[in-house]
Amino acid sequence: MNIFVCPKCGYGNINELSLCVVMHRVTEWEPSGSPKEFGEPEVDWESEMPYDSLGLPHRAPKVTLECCRCGEQFEKPKPAESARRIA
């Protein structure tokens, strides 16, 4: 039983979204020095998101949740009705 649900539609299956660094090895270059072709993408599980390179202040990202039914993204789920009655 889910004690928290989507605040928009009330569905109980919720995913947590996270940021990760995906590396794309350059396999071919343009004469100008720009990447032209890439190898298979690979997740770098040991890196943190390079916030400085995005121009953002270095801070931890907020937790973002997403409903599996309606796709709504939110930071806080709402308590399920049955959980409210038990508490």
Secondary structure, DSSP 4 states (H G I P E B T S, - for coil): --SEE-TTT--S-EEEE---EEEEEEEEE-TTS-EEEEEEEEEETTPPP-GGGGT--S-PPPPEEEETTT--EESS-EE-HHHHHH-
